[in-house]
């Protein structure tokens, strides 16, 4: 009797080297996989990630919300 366990893994390598290594391992184990490109523009994603890193580093802009709508 055979039991098949199917799960979906979402793996997000951070470098091309990591991606290449993962593909080698997946092929070695004869695991089926498919590639889906990100629907987002890579330049846009880079800007968002840079903005997040800037905020974490304390280089963000703070806006006081208390008087934000008082000028209307």
N, CA, C and O of each residue as an XYZ file, in Angstrom:
288
protein
N       0.846     -1.164      0.000
C       0.000      0.000      0.000
C       0.902      1.241      0.000
O       1.835      1.334      0.797
N       0.620      2.190     -0.895
C       1.407      3.406     -1.006
C       0.564      4.621     -0.617
O      -0.603      4.729     -0.993
N       1.159      5.505      0.119
C       0.511      6.753      0.491
C       1.333      7.900     -0.069
O       2.548      7.961      0.120
N       0.676      8.784     -0.740
C       1.360      9.946     -1.290
C       0.982     11.180     -0.479
O      -0.197     11.479     -0.288
N       1.973     11.867     -0.019
C       1.762     13.094      0.728
C       2.141     14.244     -0.198
O       3.289     14.354     -0.628
N       1.187     15.080     -0.495
C       1.456     16.210     -1.371
C       1.282     17.504     -0.591
O       0.237     17.756      0.009
N       2.304     18.293     -0.615
C       2.276     19.609      0.003
C       2.898     20.586     -0.975
O       3.689     20.196     -1.835
N       2.549     21.829     -0.848
C       3.161     22.868     -1.653
C       4.136     23.636     -0.778
O       3.771     24.138      0.285
N       5.365     23.723     -1.230
C       6.391     24.487     -0.528
C       6.692     25.734     -1.346
O       6.882     25.655     -2.560
N       6.734     26.854     -0.701
C       7.133     28.080     -1.372
C       8.524     28.422     -0.861
O       8.711     28.764      0.307
N       9.477     28.324     -1.745
C      10.873     28.540     -1.388
C      11.324     29.832     -2.052
O      11.125     30.010     -3.254
N      11.919     30.720     -1.298
C      12.318     32.013     -1.829
C      13.817     32.227     -1.652
O      14.250     32.838     -0.674
N      14.605     31.726     -2.595
C      16.050     31.949     -2.487
C      16.364     33.437     -2.635
O      15.683     34.160     -3.364
N      17.403     33.877     -1.933
C      17.766     35.286     -1.958
C      18.825     35.609     -3.005
O      19.035     36.773     -3.345
N      19.484     34.585     -3.509
C      20.531     34.818     -4.508
C      20.389     33.817     -5.646
O      19.709     32.799     -5.518
N      21.041     34.125     -6.754
C      21.032     33.195     -7.889
C      21.768     31.900     -7.526
O      21.430     30.825     -8.021
N      22.772     32.018     -6.662
C      23.517     30.830     -6.222
C      22.611     29.883     -5.434
O      22.655     28.669     -5.631
N      21.794     30.439     -4.547
C      20.849     29.620     -3.791
C      19.839     28.962     -4.723
O      19.511     27.788     -4.555
N      19.344     29.712     -5.702
C      18.379     29.173     -6.650
C      18.980     28.006     -7.428
O      18.336     26.970     -7.598
N      20.203     28.173     -7.895
C      20.870     27.111     -8.648
C      21.051     25.863     -7.781
O      20.826     24.746     -8.247
N      21.453     26.047     -6.535
C      21.657     24.913     -5.631
C      20.334     24.185     -5.371
O      20.300     22.954     -5.349
N      19.264     24.925     -5.178
C      17.960     24.303     -4.949
C      17.511     23.495     -6.157
O      16.972     22.398     -6.007
N      17.728     24.030     -7.349
C      17.350     23.301     -8.557
C      18.126     21.996     -8.682
O      17.566     20.985     -9.105
N      19.402     22.002     -8.321
C      20.218     20.781     -8.370
C      19.659     19.733     -7.412
O      19.528     18.564     -7.776
N      19.331     20.145     -6.196
C      18.807     19.214     -5.195
C      17.451     18.656     -5.635
O      17.198     17.457     -5.520
N      16.589     19.529     -6.136
C      15.257     19.101     -6.572
C      15.365     18.093     -7.712
O      14.660     17.084     -7.722
N      16.242     18.366     -8.668
C      16.428     17.435     -9.785
C      17.028     16.118     -9.316
O      16.657     15.057     -9.819
N      17.956     16.171     -8.354
C      18.584     14.958     -7.835
C      17.563     14.041     -7.171
O      17.669     12.819     -7.267
N      16.587     14.620     -6.506
C      15.542     13.829     -5.861
C      14.372     13.520     -6.790
O      13.394     12.896     -6.380
N      14.480     13.960     -8.045
C      13.447     13.743     -9.056
C      12.083     14.257     -8.583
O      11.060     13.583     -8.708
N      12.111     15.463     -8.041
C      10.898     16.111     -7.563
C      10.384     17.021     -8.673
O      11.138     17.813     -9.239
N       9.105     16.901     -8.976
C       8.509     17.785     -9.965
C       8.383     19.191     -9.382
O       8.054     19.363     -8.208
N       8.646     20.174    -10.207
C       8.469     21.559     -9.774
C       8.084     22.412    -10.974
O       8.257     22.016    -12.126
N       7.563     23.577    -10.675
C       7.251     24.516    -11.745
C       7.715     25.901    -11.312
O       7.821     26.198    -10.123
N       7.981     26.713    -12.277
C       8.478     28.055    -12.032
C       7.394     29.068    -12.374
O       6.808     29.018    -13.455
N       7.132     29.971    -11.463
C       6.185     31.048    -11.712
C       6.895     32.367    -11.457
O       7.346     32.635    -10.344
N       6.988     33.171    -12.477
C       7.641     34.468    -12.336
C       6.778     35.396    -11.494
O       5.551     35.295    -11.493
N       7.424     36.283    -10.790
C       6.702     37.262     -9.990
C       5.964     38.222    -10.909
O       6.515     38.653    -11.923
N       4.725     38.564    -10.568
C       3.974     39.497    -11.405
C       4.432     40.947    -11.216
O       3.955     41.840    -11.916
N       5.349     41.185    -10.281
C       5.775     42.538     -9.963
C       7.032     42.912    -10.725
O       7.896     42.073    -10.982
N       7.120     44.183    -11.080
C       8.294     44.719    -11.733
C       9.471     44.647    -10.748
O       9.353     45.142     -9.627
N      10.601     44.044    -11.139
C      11.739     43.901    -10.222
C      12.252     45.238     -9.677
O      12.701     45.300     -8.532
N      12.192     46.296    -10.471
C      12.639     47.603     -9.989
C      11.719     48.116     -8.883
O      12.179     48.709     -7.907
N      10.420     47.883     -9.045
C       9.451     48.283     -8.027
C       9.696     47.520     -6.725
O       9.692     48.107     -5.643
N       9.907     46.227     -6.838
C      10.163     45.396     -5.653
C      11.423     45.883     -4.947
O      11.446     45.967     -3.719
N      12.463     46.202     -5.699
C      13.715     46.679     -5.105
C      13.490     47.985     -4.342
O      14.045     48.169     -3.259
N      12.683     48.892     -4.898
C      12.393     50.158     -4.218
C      11.630     49.916     -2.914
O      11.915     50.554     -1.900
N      10.675     49.008     -2.939
C       9.907     48.699     -1.732
C      10.809     48.102     -0.658
O      10.735     48.489      0.508
N      11.662     47.158     -1.055
C      12.573     46.534     -0.092
C      13.568     47.547      0.463
O      13.902     47.507      1.648
N      14.047     48.461     -0.395
C      14.976     49.495      0.069
C      14.282     50.418      1.056
O      14.874     50.807      2.063
N      13.027     50.775      0.777
C      12.269     51.616      1.697
C      12.077     50.953      3.046
O      12.180     51.603      4.086
N      11.799     49.662      3.029
C      11.636     48.925      4.289
C      12.941     48.929      5.075
O      12.945     49.140      6.288
N      14.047     48.693      4.374
C      15.352     48.698      5.043
C      15.673     50.082      5.610
O      16.245     50.194      6.695
N      15.302     51.140      4.871
C      15.533     52.498      5.352
C      14.758     52.767      6.632
O      15.298     53.359      7.567
N      13.503     52.343      6.689
C      12.685     52.554      7.884
C      13.268     51.785      9.064
O      13.337     52.308     10.176
N      13.683     50.561      8.827
C      14.283     49.754      9.897
C      15.550     50.418     10.423
O      15.832     50.366     11.620
N      16.322     51.050      9.519
C      17.564     51.713      9.909
C      17.319     53.090     10.524
O      18.262     53.758     10.950
N      16.041     53.519     10.571
C      15.723     54.811     11.166
C      15.808     55.972     10.199
O      15.842     57.126     10.625
N      15.843     55.693      8.914
C      15.963     56.749      7.911
C      14.629     57.048      7.234
O      14.597     57.373      6.047
N      13.554     56.944      7.962
C      12.237     57.203      7.401
C      11.776     58.615      7.706
O      12.469     59.362      8.395
N      10.628     58.977      7.206
C      10.031     60.284      7.462
C       8.816     60.073      8.351
O       7.943     59.263      8.040
N       8.763     60.811      9.468
C       7.627     60.701     10.378
C       6.696     61.876     10.143
O       7.135     63.022     10.047
N       5.420     61.586     10.051
C       4.409     62.608      9.849
C       3.460     62.566     11.038
O       2.887     61.524     11.355
N       3.301     63.715     11.691
C       2.357     63.791     12.801
C       0.943     63.714     12.251
O       0.560     64.535     11.418
N       0.178     62.760     12.695
C      -1.195     62.596     12.215
C      -2.187     63.496     12.950
O      -3.327     63.661     12.516
N      -1.742     64.077     14.068
C      -2.651     64.888     14.885
C      -3.229     66.056     14.090
O      -4.437     66.285     14.152
N      -2.429     66.790     13.358
C      -2.910     67.942     12.629
C      -2.980     67.726     11.127
O      -3.056     68.690     10.365
N      -2.956     66.508     10.707
C      -2.895     66.190      9.278
C      -4.081     66.733      8.515
O      -3.903     67.241      7.408
N      -5.293     66.648      9.059
C      -6.496     67.065      8.344
C      -7.018     68.417      8.822
O      -8.087     68.836      8.379
N      -6.328     69.094      9.683
C      -6.851     70.355     10.224
C      -6.795     71.502      9.225
O      -7.479     72.505      9.426
N      -6.017     71.397      8.165
C      -5.888     72.473      7.172
C      -6.981     72.443      6.124
O      -7.012     73.321      5.261
N      -7.863     71.489      6.159
C      -8.908     71.385      5.129
C     -10.060     72.283      5.386
O     -11.012     72.304      4.606
